[in-house]
Each structure stands twice: as structure tokens, then as C-alpha cells.
Amino acid sequence: MAITGILPPLLFSLAFLLPAWWLYRHGRRVLFLAPAFTALLLTAATVAVYLEEVSHRQAVYDLETLLRELKRPDLYSGEGLRESEETLFLFSTASQALYRGRTYAPDRAAAADSLLRRMADWSVRYSNLPQWASSSDWDREVYFLAHAGAVLGHYQLATADETYEPYFQRIGRHLSDRMRRAHYKHLGSHGEENLLRPADNAAAIYTLTLYDQYYGEDFAATTRGEWTDYISKELHYAESRLPCAAFTTTNRCSIEPSAAATGLYICYRAAAVPGKVRDDIPYREWLHYFKRFSGNPFSLSIRPNMRKGQEARWCDAGLAPLECGRYEDAVGLWAAAEYGGGYTYFRLFFGTVFGRWFGAEPDYAALRTARRVKELTVVALRTIGETVNQSGAD
């Protein structure tokens, strides 16, 4: 994070020196201590949080959390009442966090690679993901293709081990061929429904970039160009330049945008072309519609819906299999990191750091597996943002 990201809270903190100076000049030697102490406290907090970010301390803490918690065997078994697709999303985001985290924590690379292999092995098993069956219609399973492919791609790029190459190649070739041929430049998200979700297809294009990176192809660029053009021409919601969370072949906006679904769309869109989207309009509009207004320069939160006081209709359906109201701030942190939103990143990051300093450390082991998957997904999304921000700073 550039130091300019802390200028607003820093200037706000130093502004308390003005009343302190005035009180001191007018002989109020006791009263002047209140604004002077406030200025000192807020400035110290701002600088301390900034140092947490530039020194990687929070990022390493979250990375260590993933390395520890992803070792638990119940995550890889069928125990616990949880959706396998939720576990797949956890492994997709966690594998990205571990893959990126190897750059600033090289001493933990071996541990990360071991977990990457474990997640890849889980992701190619039919007993975990029945979409591997030959009878599955992959044109209606882009969620599976995107996230299983991401797990395999991160593992293969990190280790150069081609144990799972046939699976990764099958996914990469299908995405490169079928997304371009698709009439709407999108593939269906899940076989049991007719919805096409831009977020899932953005994740698929990100997976294609991993495929291209390993095999030296250029499938993602062509696919991304045609996909982006279709969204710009056909899928913008109302007066905004954001796509709806989901559409069908007969309704270009079946489910209106929501913070998490649309946020993941812009995150994966940026991750597919890092460094080329700093001034991207979708991110700015997303932040405009979904940030919860606060006069506090030290904190920010993301609301699930576009309009204050109005619930997003069918929000969970637009984000399936995930749930709205849980991942918004973590997605916001990732988005701010991808798009260079320094001040927004600082405000979201500030709450995370203070929670670690003054809150109780989460006891993930005490949670049921299904709940733990959700909580670790938040950590994984947040860690991606922290690692992206570190690479951007470097």
C-alpha cells in the first residue's frame, strides 16, 4: 500500500493539533492535553496499522492461519453437513492465497506446496465433485470448471508437478473452446439451473490465464476480449456499468447486482490481467453503490445491497453456493488491492488489524466443519487481498 493511502486519516489525526495549539496559547494548559493526546493516539494508530501492512505481519498471520487450519483432515472427508461446492470455493481461494503468499514467505513454500497438492487431489476425485463424470454437461458447470481448474493451476504453477495435468488440460481446453463459441459468451454456472453468472465466468477466465501461463498459450486474452464486449453491450444493470449477478437466455437481468457476487466479478476480472485495470470503471461504480457511508476515516464496511435500506432480491441465488452478508468486506479488501484503492484498502484493513490486536483469536477447531469452511473462506479472500497488495507495493 502506497503511503498516500494513509494521508486522509493521518491529516485527520494531526488536525487535532490545531485546537491543542489554540488552547495552549490561551493558557488552557490542562484542557489542551485532550486534543493533543487524541492527535498522538490517532497518529500512532494510523502509523502502526500502516507498518502492519508494509511489514507483511497481518498477511503472514493470515497465511499461517490457512497453513494451520487447512491441515485438518475433516476438510477433505465427507464428514459434516456442507456443500462440496463451498469446499471447492474455499480450496480455490485458499490455493490462490498460498500460491501468492509463497513470494513473501518463501520459508513456508514447502508447507504451502504440500497443502496445494492435497487440495488438488481432493479436487480431481469424482466422489467429491461428481461433475467429473463423463455424462456431465460442462457447458452448464462453469463454477466447477473455474474453481477446480484454479486449484489445479495454482498447484502446477507452484510445483511444476504434472501429476494432475490431464485434469487441468481437460478443463483449460474446454473453457478456451466453449466460452468463445457460447452464444452469450458465458457458460452456465450449475447443471441444476439455467443461470449464467458473470462472476463464475470471470473466475473461469482467471483459470484460463493460469493455463496460458503454464503452457505458453494465449487463450485467455481472446476469450476475455469477447466476453468483456458482450457484457458492455448487453448486461449492464439499469443506469450503472455493472453487470447483473445472473442472467438467463431470456432475461438479461434475472438477479440484480450484489456486493459479493459483483465484487468477485471485478476481482477475478482484475486478477486475470494484473496491473492493467487501475482505473477500471466497474470497480469505482461497485464501491460507489456498495460501500456503507461512514464519516470515520479509519473504518469502512461493504453492504450486500446497492441501495440503503433495500435488500438485494435473490441475493444468495446470485452468489450460490455462497451466502450474502458474510464475505463482503473480505471481497472489498481484495478488490481495493487489485485496483490500487489505497485509502479504501486502509479503512478495510484497519478493522482487520484492530480485531487481531484487541479481539479474541478465533478457535476454528471448535467450529463444525461446515461453519469452519465459511470462516476460512473469509480468511482466504482477505489473504488474497493482502498478498496482491504486497506484490503491488513491491
KOLTILO-683654 format. One record per residue (C-alpha): residue in one letter; x, y, z. Coordinates in steps of 0.05 Angstrom, whole numbers, plus 5000, padded with zeros to 4 digits. Layout:
type A	x X	y Y	z Z
...
***
This chain:
type M	x 5000	y 5000	z 5000
type A	x 5028	y 5068	z 4980
type I	x 5036	y 5117	z 5036
type T	x 4985	y 5162	z 5002
type G	x 4932	y 5113	z 5026
type I	x 4941	y 5136	z 5098
type L	x 4942	y 5211	z 5084
type P	x 4867	y 5224	z 5099
type P	x 4868	y 5190	z 5167
type L	x 4937	y 5220	z 5182
type L	x 4914	y 5291	z 5166
type F	x 4851	y 5279	z 5206
type S	x 4893	y 5258	z 5266
type L	x 4940	y 5317	z 5260
type A	x 4882	y 5365	z 5255
type F	x 4872	y 5357	z 5330
type L	x 4937	y 5394	z 5340
type L	x 4903	y 5459	z 5319
type P	x 4855	y 5463	z 5378
type A	x 4911	y 5438	z 5423
type W	x 4956	y 5495	z 5400
type W	x 4900	y 5546	z 5408
type L	x 4885	y 5523	z 5479
type Y	x 4958	y 5523	z 5497
type R	x 4968	y 5594	z 5470
type H	x 4909	y 5618	z 5511
type G	x 4934	y 5589	z 5576
type R	x 4888	y 5528	z 5579
type R	x 4947	y 5483	z 5597
type V	x 4902	y 5427	z 5624
type L	x 4849	y 5428	z 5570
type F	x 4900	y 5427	z 5514
type L	x 4921	y 5357	z 5535
type A	x 4856	y 5326	z 5509
type P	x 4863	y 5345	z 5435
type A	x 4939	y 5336	z 5439
type F	x 4932	y 5265	z 5466
type T	x 4878	y 5250	z 5414
type A	x 4924	y 5272	z 5358
type L	x 4981	y 5230	z 5386
type L	x 4937	y 5168	z 5395
type L	x 4905	y 5171	z 5326
type T	x 4971	y 5185	z 5292
type A	x 5004	y 5127	z 5328
type A	x 4947	y 5080	z 5309
type T	x 4950	y 5102	z 5236
type V	x 5024	y 5091	z 5231
type A	x 5021	y 5026	z 5269
type V	x 4969	y 4997	z 5222
type Y	x 5009	y 5021	z 5162
type L	x 5071	y 4985	z 5189
type E	x 5030	y 4922	z 5198
type E	x 5015	y 4924	z 5124
type V	x 5084	y 4942	z 5096
type S	x 5119	y 4893	z 5142
type H	x 5072	y 4836	z 5120
type R	x 5055	y 4819	z 5192
type Q	x 4980	y 4814	z 5181
type A	x 4989	y 4778	z 5115
type V	x 5036	y 4728	z 5147
type Y	x 4987	y 4718	z 5205
type D	x 4930	y 4702	z 5158
type L	x 4975	y 4658	z 5115
type E	x 4996	y 4619	z 5177
type T	x 4923	y 4611	z 5196
type L	x 4909	y 4579	z 5129
type L	x 4971	y 4534	z 5133
type R	x 4949	y 4510	z 5202
type E	x 4875	y 4502	z 5191
type L	x 4878	y 4470	z 5122
type K	x 4916	y 4412	z 5151
type R	x 4855	y 4387	z 5188
type P	x 4833	y 4321	z 5156
type D	x 4758	y 4333	z 5164
type L	x 4761	y 4386	z 5109
type Y	x 4780	y 4331	z 5059
type S	x 4729	y 4279	z 5081
type G	x 4655	y 4275	z 5071
type E	x 4641	y 4289	z 5144
type G	x 4597	y 4348	z 5164
type L	x 4535	y 4375	z 5131
type R	x 4566	y 4421	z 5079
type E	x 4563	y 4433	z 5005
type S	x 4622	y 4405	z 4966
type E	x 4619	y 4467	z 4922
type E	x 4630	y 4511	z 4983
type T	x 4691	y 4470	z 5000
type L	x 4714	y 4477	z 4927
type F	x 4709	y 4552	z 4932
type L	x 4750	y 4551	z 4997
type F	x 4803	y 4509	z 4963
type S	x 4803	y 4554	z 4902
type T	x 4813	y 4618	z 4942
type A	x 4860	y 4586	z 4992
type S	x 4903	y 4557	z 4937
type Q	x 4908	y 4626	z 4906
type A	x 4927	y 4656	z 4974
type L	x 4980	y 4603	z 4985
type Y	x 5007	y 4609	z 4914
type R	x 5014	y 4684	z 4920
type G	x 5039	y 4680	z 4992
type R	x 5099	y 4639	z 4972
type T	x 5131	y 4703	z 4945
type Y	x 5136	y 4739	z 5012
type A	x 5140	y 4677	z 5056
type P	x 5190	y 4633	z 5019
type D	x 5207	y 4595	z 5082
type R	x 5135	y 4569	z 5082
type A	x 5136	y 4547	z 5009
type A	x 5144	y 4473	z 5025
type A	x 5085	y 4474	z 5073
type A	x 5043	y 4512	z 5021
type D	x 5061	y 4463	z 4966
type S	x 5041	y 4404	z 5009
type L	x 4972	y 4434	z 5021
type L	x 4965	y 4454	z 4948
type R	x 4976	y 4381	z 4928
type R	x 4925	y 4358	z 4980
type M	x 4873	y 4407	z 4954
type A	x 4888	y 4387	z 4882
type D	x 4880	y 4314	z 4899
type W	x 4812	y 4328	z 4931
type S	x 4790	y 4369	z 4871
type V	x 4800	y 4313	z 4819
type R	x 4761	y 4260	z 4856
type Y	x 4692	y 4241	z 4830
type S	x 4669	y 4224	z 4900
type N	x 4679	y 4297	z 4919
type L	x 4658	y 4330	z 4854
type P	x 4611	y 4288	z 4811
type Q	x 4619	y 4338	z 4754
type W	x 4679	y 4295	z 4733
type A	x 4630	y 4243	z 4706
type S	x 4632	y 4235	z 4631
type S	x 4557	y 4247	z 4628
type S	x 4563	y 4317	z 4658
type D	x 4548	y 4376	z 4613
type W	x 4607	y 4421	z 4626
type D	x 4575	y 4478	z 4587
type R	x 4529	y 4484	z 4648
type E	x 4584	y 4475	z 4701
type V	x 4629	y 4535	z 4695
type Y	x 4632	y 4545	z 4771
type F	x 4663	y 4476	z 4778
type L	x 4709	y 4486	z 4718
type A	x 4734	y 4554	z 4744
type H	x 4749	y 4534	z 4815
type A	x 4773	y 4462	z 4805
type G	x 4817	y 4490	z 4749
type A	x 4844	y 4544	z 4794
type V	x 4864	y 4494	z 4848
type L	x 4900	y 4451	z 4796
type G	x 4932	y 4511	z 4762
type H	x 4959	y 4540	z 4826
type Y	x 4989	y 4473	z 4845
type Q	x 5020	y 4461	z 4777
type L	x 5050	y 4531	z 4772
type A	x 5077	y 4528	z 4843
type T	x 5110	y 4460	z 4838
type A	x 5116	y 4443	z 4763
type D	x 5089	y 4374	z 4783
type E	x 5045	y 4348	z 4727
type T	x 5011	y 4292	z 4765
type Y	x 4943	y 4324	z 4753
type E	x 4959	y 4351	z 4684
type P	x 4905	y 4311	z 4646
type Y	x 4851	y 4342	z 4690
type F	x 4879	y 4413	z 4684
type Q	x 4887	y 4406	z 4608
type R	x 4817	y 4380	z 4600
type I	x 4789	y 4440	z 4638
type G	x 4832	y 4490	z 4602
type R	x 4816	y 4465	z 4532
type H	x 4741	y 4462	z 4547
type L	x 4740	y 4534	z 4574
type S	x 4782	y 4562	z 4516
type D	x 4737	y 4529	z 4464
type R	x 4667	y 4534	z 4494
type M	x 4668	y 4604	z 4523
type R	x 4686	y 4634	z 4456
type R	x 4634	y 4592	z 4420
type A	x 4579	y 4605	z 4471
type H	x 4523	y 4649	z 4442
type Y	x 4524	y 4694	z 4504
type K	x 4599	y 4688	z 4515
type H	x 4582	y 4656	z 4583
type L	x 4574	y 4585	z 4606
type G	x 4520	y 4563	z 4655
type S	x 4542	y 4562	z 4728
type H	x 4509	y 4499	z 4755
type G	x 4477	y 4440	z 4720
type E	x 4412	y 4441	z 4760
type E	x 4394	y 4513	z 4740
type N	x 4393	y 4558	z 4679
type L	x 4430	y 4618	z 4707
type L	x 4493	y 4647	z 4676
type R	x 4535	y 4686	z 4726
type P	x 4588	y 4737	z 4705
type A	x 4627	y 4724	z 4770
type D	x 4635	y 4650	z 4755
type N	x 4655	y 4664	z 4684
type A	x 4706	y 4716	z 4707
type A	x 4736	y 4663	z 4752
type A	x 4738	y 4617	z 4692
type I	x 4778	y 4668	z 4652
type Y	x 4825	y 4676	z 4711
type T	x 4835	y 4600	z 4709
type L	x 4849	y 4605	z 4634
type T	x 4905	y 4655	z 4649
type L	x 4937	y 4603	z 4695
type Y	x 4932	y 4552	z 4639
type D	x 4963	y 4601	z 4590
type Q	x 5018	y 4619	z 4639
type Y	x 5038	y 4546	z 4647
type Y	x 5031	y 4523	z 4575
type G	x 5051	y 4587	z 4539
type E	x 4983	y 4595	z 4505
type D	x 4942	y 4658	z 4494
type F	x 4871	y 4632	z 4501
type A	x 4851	y 4679	z 4558
type A	x 4863	y 4744	z 4521
type T	x 4817	y 4728	z 4463
type T	x 4764	y 4699	z 4508
type R	x 4767	y 4757	z 4556
type G	x 4760	y 4808	z 4500
type E	x 4697	y 4777	z 4471
type W	x 4668	y 4765	z 4540
type T	x 4680	y 4837	z 4562
type D	x 4650	y 4865	z 4498
type Y	x 4586	y 4824	z 4508
type I	x 4579	y 4848	z 4580
type S	x 4589	y 4921	z 4559
type K	x 4537	y 4916	z 4504
type E	x 4484	y 4873	z 4536
type L	x 4489	y 4863	z 4611
type H	x 4496	y 4929	z 4646
type Y	x 4445	y 4938	z 4702
type A	x 4399	y 4998	z 4696
type E	x 4439	y 5063	z 4695
type S	x 4503	y 5031	z 4721
type R	x 4561	y 4999	z 4685
type L	x 4559	y 4937	z 4728
type P	x 4531	y 4870	z 4703
type C	x 4475	y 4836	z 4739
type A	x 4493	y 4780	z 4787
type A	x 4460	y 4729	z 4740
type F	x 4421	y 4726	z 4675
type T	x 4386	y 4675	z 4632
type T	x 4378	y 4665	z 4557
type T	x 4311	y 4702	z 4561
type N	x 4325	y 4754	z 4615
type R	x 4388	y 4795	z 4616
type C	x 4379	y 4812	z 4689
type S	x 4349	y 4755	z 4728
type I	x 4385	y 4776	z 4792
type E	x 4408	y 4847	z 4805
type P	x 4480	y 4862	z 4827
type S	x 4501	y 4847	z 4898
type A	x 4565	y 4867	z 4934
type A	x 4595	y 4797	z 4939
type A	x 4575	y 4769	z 4871
type T	x 4592	y 4832	z 4832
type G	x 4654	y 4843	z 4876
type L	x 4680	y 4774	z 4857
type Y	x 4667	y 4791	z 4784
type I	x 4712	y 4852	z 4787
type C	x 4764	y 4816	z 4830
type Y	x 4773	y 4758	z 4782
type R	x 4769	y 4806	z 4723
type A	x 4828	y 4844	z 4752
type A	x 4866	y 4782	z 4773
type A	x 4864	y 4757	z 4701
type V	x 4901	y 4820	z 4677
type P	x 4940	y 4847	z 4737
type G	x 4967	y 4917	z 4730
type K	x 4921	y 4936	z 4673
type V	x 4858	y 4956	z 4710
type R	x 4879	y 5011	z 4758
type D	x 4826	y 5060	z 4732
type D	x 4773	y 5009	z 4715
type I	x 4703	y 5037	z 4718
type P	x 4668	y 4975	z 4746
type Y	x 4709	y 4978	z 4810
type R	x 4693	y 5052	z 4821
type E	x 4620	y 5040	z 4809
type W	x 4619	y 4979	z 4854
type L	x 4649	y 5019	z 4910
type H	x 4600	y 5076	z 4898
type Y	x 4540	y 5031	z 4903
type F	x 4561	y 4983	z 4958
type K	x 4604	y 5019	z 5009
type R	x 4567	y 5036	z 5073
type F	x 4575	y 5110	z 5084
type S	x 4615	y 5129	z 5145
type G	x 4646	y 5194	z 5167
type N	x 4700	y 5155	z 5203
type P	x 4766	y 5158	z 5163
type F	x 4791	y 5096	z 5198
type S	x 4736	y 5046	z 5181
type L	x 4693	y 5023	z 5123
type S	x 4644	y 4967	z 5111
type I	x 4610	y 4939	z 5050
type R	x 4535	y 4928	z 5049
type P	x 4506	y 4870	z 5010
type N	x 4455	y 4912	z 4971
type M	x 4461	y 4970	z 4923
type R	x 4412	y 5016	z 4958
type K	x 4409	y 5034	z 5031
type G	x 4351	y 5002	z 5067
type Q	x 4333	y 4956	z 5009
type E	x 4351	y 4882	z 5009
type A	x 4381	y 4854	z 4945
type R	x 4329	y 4808	z 4914
type W	x 4351	y 4736	z 4909
type C	x 4420	y 4755	z 4935
type D	x 4440	y 4685	z 4956
type A	x 4418	y 4657	z 4889
type G	x 4464	y 4707	z 4854
type L	x 4523	y 4683	z 4896
type A	x 4507	y 4609	z 4901
type P	x 4532	y 4566	z 4933
type L	x 4557	y 4621	z 4979
type E	x 4513	y 4666	z 5023
type C	x 4507	y 4741	z 5023
type G	x 4523	y 4781	z 5086
type R	x 4587	y 4743	z 5103
type Y	x 4642	y 4756	z 5051
type E	x 4631	y 4829	z 5030
type D	x 4687	y 4862	z 5070
type A	x 4738	y 4809	z 5050
type V	x 4718	y 4816	z 4977
type G	x 4723	y 4891	z 4984
type L	x 4794	y 4886	z 5011
type W	x 4814	y 4842	z 4952
type A	x 4782	y 4889	z 4903
type A	x 4816	y 4950	z 4933
type A	x 4883	y 4915	z 4929
type E	x 4873	y 4895	z 4856
type Y	x 4851	y 4965	z 4835
type G	x 4901	y 5006	z 4876
type G	x 4848	y 5035	z 4922
type G	x 4897	y 5054	z 4977
type Y	x 4851	y 5093	z 5023
type T	x 4794	y 5043	z 5015
type Y	x 4843	y 4986	z 5028
type F	x 4869	y 5021	z 5091
type R	x 4800	y 5030	z 5120
type L	x 4781	y 4957	z 5110
type F	x 4849	y 4934	z 5133
type F	x 4846	y 4977	z 5196
type G	x 4788	y 4938	z 5224
type T	x 4822	y 4871	z 5210
type V	x 4886	y 4892	z 5247
type F	x 4848	y 4920	z 5306
type G	x 4807	y 4857	z 5310
type R	x 4871	y 4817	z 5315
type W	x 4902	y 4864	z 5367
type F	x 4843	y 4870	z 5414
type G	x 4796	y 4813	z 5397
type A	x 4799	y 4740	z 5417
type E	x 4835	y 4694	z 5369
type P	x 4783	y 4652	z 5332
type D	x 4781	y 4580	z 5353
type Y	x 4769	y 4548	z 5286
type A	x 4779	y 4478	z 5313
type A	x 4717	y 4486	z 5357
type L	x 4673	y 4500	z 5296
type R	x 4634	y 4448	z 5259
type T	x 4665	y 4433	z 5191
type A	x 4611	y 4469	z 5151
type R	x 4618	y 4533	z 5192
type R	x 4694	y 4528	z 5191
type V	x 4693	y 4525	z 5114
type K	x 4656	y 4591	z 5113
type E	x 4701	y 4625	z 5163
type L	x 4765	y 4601	z 5129
type T	x 4737	y 4626	z 5063
type V	x 4735	y 4696	z 5093
type V	x 4808	y 4688	z 5114
type A	x 4827	y 4663	z 5045
type L	x 4794	y 4721	z 5009
type R	x 4826	y 4770	z 5056
type T	x 4894	y 4738	z 5048
type I	x 4889	y 4743	z 4972
type G	x 4878	y 4818	z 4980
type E	x 4937	y 4824	z 5028
type T	x 4983	y 4786	z 4981
type V	x 4960	y 4825	z 4920
type N	x 4974	y 4889	z 4958
type Q	x 5043	y 4866	z 4976
type S	x 5061	y 4848	z 4904
type G	x 5033	y 4915	z 4882
type A	x 5077	y 4951	z 4932
type D	x 5138	y 4911	z 4911
***
